[in-house]
Amino acid sequence: MQVPTGRFERRVAKSEALELLHLGESPTPRVEAITENVSPRGARVITDSVCVPGESVRLGAPKERLSLPARVVYCQRLGENKFAVGLQLNVRLEKWQMPRRP
């Protein structure tokens, strides 16, 4: 019997460099993040910045020319200055599920 995870869609392992912008702060801080896994409605990213659950952020993916609004679901400390952040995207993004072309 499978235990429910709260997720409705399967996640795919994907490592991609992103910018994480903390909205509501002035000036808006930009921090580097790397995706660990993604789904059309969410992502888990690794960053050196603490994020507050419920906080609105924007993901910038320069390679894919994307700027995505998201909400922080959780922020888990992984070690010294490293955090895993669960993000719920405000828009559905099927593009992340597709394999990248060379």
MARGUKOL-835271 format. One record per residue: residue number from 1; x, y, z of N, C-alpha, C, CB in turn; residue in three letters. Coordinates in Angstrom, 2 decimals, decimal comma, always signed. Glycine has a CB too. Layout:
N
- NUM | X | Y | Z | X | Y | Z | X | Y | Z | X | Y | Z | Ala $
...
END
This chain:
102
- 1 | +0,83 | -1,18 | +0,00 | +0,00 | +0,00 | +0,00 | +0,88 | +1,25 | +0,00 | -0,95 | +0,00 | +1,21 | Met $
- 2 | +0,60 | +2,19 | -0,90 | +1,38 | +3,42 | -0,99 | +0,91 | +4,43 | +0,04 | +1,27 | +4,02 | -2,38 | Gln $
- 3 | +1,87 | +5,11 | +0,63 | +1,57 | +6,18 | +1,58 | +1,44 | +7,48 | +0,81 | +2,67 | +6,29 | +2,68 | Val $
- 4 | +0,35 | +8,25 | +1,02 | +0,18 | +9,51 | +0,29 | +1,27 | +10,52 | +0,68 | -1,21 | +10,10 | +0,57 | Pro $
- 5 | +1,77 | +11,27 | -0,31 | +2,81 | +12,27 | -0,08 | +2,27 | +13,69 | -0,12 | +3,91 | +12,12 | -1,11 | Thr $
- 6 | +1,01 | +13,85 | -0,53 | +0,47 | +15,19 | -0,69 | +0,70 | +15,72 | -2,10 | +1,09 | +16,13 | +0,31 | Gly $
- 7 | +1,41 | +14,97 | -2,93 | +1,69 | +15,38 | -4,30 | +0,70 | +14,73 | -5,24 | +3,13 | +15,03 | -4,71 | Arg $
- 8 | +0,29 | +15,48 | -6,25 | -0,65 | +14,97 | -7,22 | +0,04 | +14,54 | -8,51 | -1,69 | +16,00 | -7,53 | Phe $
- 9 | +1,27 | +15,01 | -8,72 | +1,97 | +14,71 | -9,96 | +3,37 | +14,19 | -9,66 | +2,04 | +15,95 | -10,87 | Glu $
- 10 | +3,84 | +13,31 | -10,51 | +5,16 | +12,70 | -10,35 | +6,26 | +13,74 | -10,57 | +5,32 | +11,52 | -11,34 | Arg $
- 11 | +7,27 | +13,67 | -9,74 | +8,42 | +14,55 | -9,90 | +9,51 | +13,84 | -10,69 | +8,96 | +15,01 | -8,53 | Arg $
- 12 | +10,30 | +14,61 | -11,41 | +11,39 | +14,10 | -12,23 | +12,69 | +14,75 | -11,75 | +11,15 | +14,40 | -13,75 | Val $
- 13 | +13,73 | +13,93 | -11,58 | +15,03 | +14,47 | -11,19 | +15,54 | +15,38 | -12,30 | +16,05 | +13,33 | -10,89 | Ala $
- 14 | +15,95 | +16,59 | -11,92 | +16,46 | +17,54 | -12,90 | +17,33 | +18,55 | -12,17 | +15,29 | +18,26 | -13,67 | Lys $
- 15 | +18,51 | +18,77 | -12,68 | +19,43 | +19,74 | -12,09 | +19,59 | +20,91 | -13,05 | +20,81 | +19,08 | -11,77 | Ser $
- 16 | +19,11 | +22,06 | -12,60 | +19,17 | +23,26 | -13,44 | +19,44 | +24,48 | -12,55 | +17,84 | +23,45 | -14,24 | Glu $
- 17 | +20,35 | +25,33 | -12,98 | +20,66 | +26,55 | -12,23 | +19,53 | +27,56 | -12,37 | +22,00 | +27,17 | -12,71 | Ala $
- 18 | +19,14 | +28,16 | -11,25 | +18,06 | +29,14 | -11,22 | +18,47 | +30,34 | -10,38 | +16,77 | +28,53 | -10,68 | Leu $
- 19 | +17,69 | +31,39 | -10,49 | +17,75 | +32,52 | -9,56 | +16,48 | +32,48 | -8,75 | +17,93 | +33,90 | -10,31 | Glu $
- 20 | +16,60 | +32,67 | -7,46 | +15,45 | +32,71 | -6,57 | +15,34 | +34,14 | -6,05 | +15,57 | +31,67 | -5,39 | Leu $
- 21 | +14,24 | +34,81 | -6,37 | +14,04 | +36,20 | -5,95 | +13,03 | +36,23 | -4,81 | +13,56 | +37,08 | -7,13 | Leu $
- 22 | +13,44 | +36,81 | -3,69 | +12,56 | +36,94 | -2,53 | +11,74 | +38,21 | -2,71 | +13,39 | +36,98 | -1,19 | His $
- 23 | +10,46 | +38,05 | -3,02 | +9,57 | +39,20 | -3,23 | +9,18 | +39,81 | -1,90 | +8,31 | +38,78 | -4,02 | Leu $
- 24 | +8,84 | +41,06 | -1,90 | +8,41 | +41,72 | -0,68 | +9,56 | +42,30 | +0,12 | +7,65 | +40,77 | +0,17 | Gly $
- 25 | +10,78 | +42,06 | -0,30 | +11,95 | +42,65 | +0,35 | +12,51 | +43,71 | -0,58 | +13,03 | +41,56 | +0,70 | Glu $
- 26 | +13,05 | +44,77 | +0,00 | +13,59 | +45,84 | -0,82 | +15,01 | +46,14 | -0,39 | +12,71 | +47,10 | -0,72 | Ser $
- 27 | +15,98 | +46,09 | -1,27 | +15,88 | +45,63 | -2,65 | +15,63 | +44,12 | -2,69 | +17,16 | +45,98 | -3,44 | Pro $
- 28 | +15,08 | +43,65 | -3,78 | +14,76 | +42,23 | -3,92 | +16,04 | +41,41 | -4,02 | +13,86 | +42,00 | -5,15 | Thr $
- 29 | +16,31 | +40,56 | -3,00 | +17,52 | +39,73 | -3,06 | +17,41 | +38,64 | -4,12 | +17,81 | +39,10 | -1,69 | Pro $
- 30 | +18,49 | +38,44 | -4,85 | +18,58 | +37,35 | -5,83 | +19,61 | +36,36 | -5,29 | +18,98 | +37,87 | -7,28 | Arg $
- 31 | +19,20 | +35,12 | -5,16 | +20,13 | +34,09 | -4,70 | +20,14 | +32,95 | -5,70 | +19,74 | +33,58 | -3,28 | Val $
- 32 | +21,26 | +32,26 | -5,76 | +21,39 | +31,13 | -6,67 | +20,73 | +29,91 | -6,07 | +22,88 | +30,85 | -6,98 | Glu $
- 33 | +20,14 | +29,10 | -6,91 | +19,51 | +27,85 | -6,50 | +19,69 | +26,84 | -7,61 | +18,00 | +28,06 | -6,15 | Ala $
- 34 | +19,60 | +25,56 | -7,25 | +19,69 | +24,49 | -8,24 | +18,52 | +23,55 | -8,00 | +21,05 | +23,72 | -8,14 | Ile $
- 35 | +17,80 | +23,22 | -9,07 | +16,69 | +22,29 | -8,91 | +17,24 | +20,90 | -8,61 | +15,80 | +22,26 | -10,19 | Thr $
- 36 | +16,51 | +20,18 | -7,79 | +16,82 | +18,79 | -7,49 | +15,82 | +17,89 | -8,20 | +16,81 | +18,52 | -5,96 | Glu $
- 37 | +14,54 | +18,29 | -8,12 | +13,50 | +17,60 | -8,88 | +12,40 | +18,59 | -9,19 | +12,95 | +16,38 | -8,10 | Asn $
- 38 | +11,62 | +18,27 | -10,23 | +10,58 | +19,19 | -10,70 | +9,33 | +18,42 | -11,09 | +11,09 | +20,01 | -11,90 | Val $
- 39 | +8,22 | +19,12 | -11,11 | +6,96 | +18,61 | -11,65 | +6,30 | +19,81 | -12,32 | +6,02 | +17,97 | -10,52 | Ser $
- 40 | +5,21 | +19,61 | -13,05 | +4,56 | +20,75 | -13,70 | +4,06 | +21,81 | -12,72 | +3,41 | +20,26 | -14,54 | Pro $
- 41 | +3,87 | +21,46 | -11,44 | +3,34 | +22,41 | -10,47 | +4,28 | +22,68 | -9,30 | +2,03 | +21,91 | -9,94 | Arg $
- 42 | +5,52 | +22,18 | -9,35 | +6,39 | +22,41 | -8,22 | +7,83 | +22,05 | -8,48 | +5,90 | +21,66 | -7,04 | Gly $
- 43 | +8,67 | +22,35 | -7,50 | +10,09 | +22,04 | -7,60 | +10,69 | +21,98 | -6,20 | +10,84 | +23,08 | -8,47 | Ala $
- 44 | +11,74 | +21,20 | -6,08 | +12,56 | +21,20 | -4,87 | +13,89 | +21,77 | -5,31 | +12,71 | +19,74 | -4,22 | Arg $
- 45 | +14,31 | +22,85 | -4,66 | +15,57 | +23,51 | -5,02 | +16,50 | +23,52 | -3,82 | +15,31 | +24,94 | -5,52 | Val $
- 46 | +17,79 | +23,57 | -4,12 | +18,82 | +23,66 | -3,09 | +19,42 | +25,06 | -3,19 | +19,92 | +22,54 | -3,27 | Ile $
- 47 | +19,51 | +25,74 | -2,04 | +20,03 | +27,10 | -2,01 | +20,74 | +27,35 | -0,69 | +18,89 | +28,13 | -2,21 | Thr $
- 48 | +21,44 | +28,46 | -0,61 | +22,10 | +28,83 | +0,65 | +21,32 | +29,90 | +1,39 | +23,54 | +29,32 | +0,38 | Asp $
- 49 | +20,06 | +30,11 | +0,98 | +19,22 | +31,14 | +1,55 | +18,02 | +30,53 | +2,27 | +18,75 | +32,12 | +0,47 | Ser $
- 50 | +17,75 | +30,98 | +3,49 | +16,57 | +30,54 | +4,23 | +15,33 | +31,12 | +3,56 | +16,65 | +30,97 | +5,73 | Val $
- 51 | +14,30 | +30,30 | +3,43 | +13,02 | +30,74 | +2,89 | +11,94 | +30,45 | +3,92 | +12,71 | +30,03 | +1,53 | Cys $
- 52 | +10,98 | +31,33 | +4,01 | +9,91 | +31,20 | +4,98 | +8,70 | +30,55 | +4,32 | +9,53 | +32,58 | +5,59 | Val $
- 53 | +8,18 | +29,44 | +4,88 | +6,97 | +28,84 | +4,30 | +5,86 | +29,87 | +4,18 | +6,51 | +27,66 | +5,17 | Pro $
- 54 | +5,19 | +29,85 | +3,02 | +4,14 | +30,82 | +2,72 | +4,65 | +32,04 | +1,97 | +3,47 | +31,25 | +3,98 | Gly $
- 55 | +5,97 | +32,24 | +1,95 | +6,58 | +33,40 | +1,27 | +6,40 | +33,29 | -0,24 | +8,08 | +33,50 | +1,63 | Glu $
- 56 | +6,14 | +34,43 | -0,88 | +6,07 | +34,49 | -2,35 | +7,46 | +34,76 | -2,89 | +5,08 | +35,60 | -2,82 | Ser $
- 57 | +7,84 | +33,96 | -3,88 | +9,14 | +34,11 | -4,53 | +8,93 | +34,06 | -6,04 | +10,14 | +33,00 | -4,07 | Val $
- 58 | +9,98 | +34,35 | -6,76 | +9,95 | +34,23 | -8,22 | +11,19 | +33,44 | -8,62 | +9,92 | +35,65 | -8,93 | Arg $
- 59 | +10,97 | +32,42 | -9,45 | +12,06 | +31,62 | -9,99 | +12,45 | +32,17 | -11,34 | +11,67 | +30,13 | -10,09 | Leu $
- 60 | +13,71 | +32,42 | -11,52 | +14,21 | +32,86 | -12,81 | +15,09 | +31,77 | -13,39 | +14,99 | +34,19 | -12,69 | Gly $
- 61 | +14,74 | +31,30 | -14,58 | +15,53 | +30,28 | -15,28 | +16,06 | +30,91 | -16,56 | +14,67 | +29,00 | -15,58 | Ala $
- 62 | +17,22 | +31,56 | -16,48 | +17,76 | +32,29 | -17,64 | +17,91 | +31,44 | -18,90 | +19,08 | +32,88 | -17,29 | Pro $
- 63 | +18,38 | +30,19 | -18,76 | +18,58 | +29,33 | -19,93 | +17,27 | +29,07 | -20,67 | +19,22 | +28,01 | -19,52 | Lys $
- 64 | +16,19 | +28,95 | -19,92 | +14,89 | +28,65 | -20,52 | +14,02 | +29,90 | -20,68 | +14,16 | +27,62 | -19,69 | Glu $
- 65 | +14,58 | +31,05 | -20,34 | +13,87 | +32,33 | -20,43 | +12,54 | +32,29 | -19,68 | +13,63 | +32,70 | -21,90 | Arg $
- 66 | +12,61 | +31,80 | -18,44 | +11,40 | +31,69 | -17,62 | +11,50 | +32,58 | -16,39 | +11,16 | +30,24 | -17,21 | Leu $
- 67 | +10,37 | +33,10 | -16,00 | +10,23 | +33,84 | -14,75 | +8,91 | +33,37 | -14,16 | +10,27 | +35,42 | -14,97 | Ser $
- 68 | +8,99 | +32,58 | -13,08 | +7,82 | +31,90 | -12,56 | +7,48 | +32,31 | -11,13 | +8,02 | +30,42 | -12,61 | Leu $
- 69 | +6,23 | +32,73 | -10,88 | +5,82 | +33,01 | -9,52 | +5,61 | +31,70 | -8,77 | +4,53 | +33,87 | -9,49 | Pro $
- 70 | +6,02 | +31,67 | -7,49 | +5,89 | +30,45 | -6,69 | +5,67 | +30,80 | -5,22 | +7,15 | +29,56 | -6,85 | Ala $
- 71 | +5,28 | +29,78 | -4,46 | +5,09 | +29,92 | -3,02 | +5,94 | +28,88 | -2,32 | +3,58 | +29,77 | -2,62 | Arg $
- 72 | +6,62 | +29,29 | -1,25 | +7,46 | +28,37 | -0,48 | +6,54 | +27,47 | +0,35 | +8,45 | +29,15 | +0,44 | Val $
- 73 | +6,70 | +26,16 | +0,19 | +5,91 | +25,19 | +0,95 | +6,68 | +24,75 | +2,19 | +5,57 | +23,96 | +0,07 | Val $
- 74 | +7,97 | +24,50 | +2,04 | +8,81 | +24,13 | +3,19 | +10,24 | +24,58 | +2,95 | +8,77 | +22,60 | +3,44 | Tyr $
- 75 | +11,00 | +24,68 | +4,03 | +12,42 | +25,00 | +3,97 | +13,11 | +24,09 | +4,99 | +12,71 | +26,54 | +4,27 | Cys $
- 76 | +13,94 | +23,17 | +4,50 | +14,58 | +22,16 | +5,34 | +16,09 | +22,39 | +5,35 | +14,24 | +20,73 | +4,83 | Gln $
- 77 | +16,66 | +22,52 | +6,54 | +18,12 | +22,70 | +6,66 | +18,81 | +21,39 | +6,30 | +18,52 | +23,15 | +8,11 | Arg $
- 78 | +19,79 | +21,48 | +5,40 | +20,56 | +20,31 | +4,99 | +21,92 | +20,26 | +5,65 | +20,71 | +20,29 | +3,48 | Leu $
- 79 | +22,41 | +21,39 | +6,05 | +23,73 | +21,48 | +6,65 | +24,09 | +22,94 | +6,80 | +24,79 | +20,73 | +5,79 | Gly $
- 80 | +25,35 | +23,19 | +7,02 | +25,84 | +24,57 | +7,17 | +25,52 | +25,38 | +5,92 | +27,35 | +24,58 | +7,45 | Glu $
- 81 | +24,63 | +26,35 | +6,04 | +24,26 | +27,27 | +4,96 | +23,70 | +26,59 | +3,70 | +25,45 | +28,08 | +4,57 | Asn $
- 82 | +23,06 | +25,45 | +3,82 | +22,40 | +24,79 | +2,69 | +20,98 | +24,42 | +3,10 | +23,20 | +23,52 | +2,23 | Lys $
- 83 | +20,03 | +24,71 | +2,22 | +18,63 | +24,46 | +2,49 | +17,95 | +23,83 | +1,28 | +17,91 | +25,77 | +2,89 | Phe $
- 84 | +17,04 | +22,91 | +1,55 | +16,17 | +22,35 | +0,51 | +14,84 | +23,08 | +0,65 | +16,00 | +20,77 | +0,65 | Ala $
- 85 | +14,37 | +23,64 | -0,46 | +13,15 | +24,44 | -0,43 | +12,14 | +23,83 | -1,39 | +13,45 | +25,92 | -0,81 | Val $
- 86 | +10,96 | +23,55 | -0,88 | +9,87 | +23,04 | -1,70 | +9,05 | +24,21 | -2,20 | +8,99 | +22,05 | -0,91 | Gly $
- 87 | +8,84 | +24,26 | -3,50 | +8,11 | +25,38 | -4,10 | +6,89 | +24,88 | -4,85 | +9,03 | +26,16 | -5,05 | Leu $
- 88 | +5,80 | +25,59 | -4,69 | +4,58 | +25,33 | -5,45 | +4,47 | +26,45 | -6,47 | +3,31 | +25,26 | -4,52 | Gln $
- 89 | +4,47 | +26,06 | -7,75 | +4,37 | +27,05 | -8,82 | +2,94 | +27,55 | -8,93 | +4,83 | +26,45 | -10,17 | Leu $
- 90 | +2,79 | +28,83 | -9,24 | +1,47 | +29,42 | -9,42 | +0,90 | +29,14 | -10,80 | +1,53 | +30,92 | -9,18 | Asn $
- 91 | +1,74 | +28,65 | -11,70 | +1,32 | +28,29 | -13,06 | +1,84 | +26,89 | -13,37 | +1,84 | +29,32 | -14,11 | Val $
- 92 | +1,14 | +26,19 | -14,22 | +1,55 | +24,84 | -14,61 | +2,63 | +24,93 | -15,68 | +0,32 | +24,01 | -15,13 | Arg $
- 93 | +3,70 | +24,16 | -15,53 | +4,82 | +24,22 | -16,47 | +5,18 | +22,82 | -16,95 | +6,04 | +24,90 | -15,82 | Leu $
- 94 | +4,61 | +22,42 | -18,06 | +4,87 | +21,09 | -18,62 | +6,29 | +20,98 | -19,17 | +3,86 | +20,78 | -19,73 | Glu $
- 95 | +6,86 | +22,12 | -19,57 | +8,18 | +22,16 | -20,20 | +9,26 | +21,49 | -19,36 | +8,57 | +23,60 | -20,48 | Lys $
- 96 | +9,17 | +21,61 | -18,03 | +10,19 | +21,02 | -17,16 | +10,20 | +19,50 | -17,20 | +9,98 | +21,49 | -15,74 | Trp $
- 97 | +9,09 | +18,89 | -17,54 | +9,00 | +17,44 | -17,55 | +9,63 | +16,83 | -18,79 | +7,56 | +17,01 | -17,44 | Gln $
- 98 | +9,84 | +17,65 | -19,81 | +10,37 | +17,14 | -21,08 | +11,88 | +17,08 | -21,05 | +9,90 | +18,01 | -22,26 | Met $
- 99 | +12,46 | +16,07 | -21,72 | +13,92 | +15,98 | -21,78 | +14,50 | +17,16 | -22,54 | +14,35 | +14,67 | -22,44 | Pro $
- 100 | +15,66 | +17,62 | -22,10 | +16,32 | +18,76 | -22,75 | +16,99 | +18,29 | -24,03 | +17,36 | +19,41 | -21,80 | Arg $
- 101 | +16,90 | +19,11 | -25,06 | +17,55 | +18,81 | -26,34 | +18,97 | +19,36 | -26,33 | +16,75 | +19,41 | -27,53 | Arg $
- 102 | +19,91 | +18,63 | -26,95 | +21,31 | +19,10 | -26,99 | +21,49 | +20,34 | -27,84 | +22,22 | +18,01 | -27,52 | Pro $
END
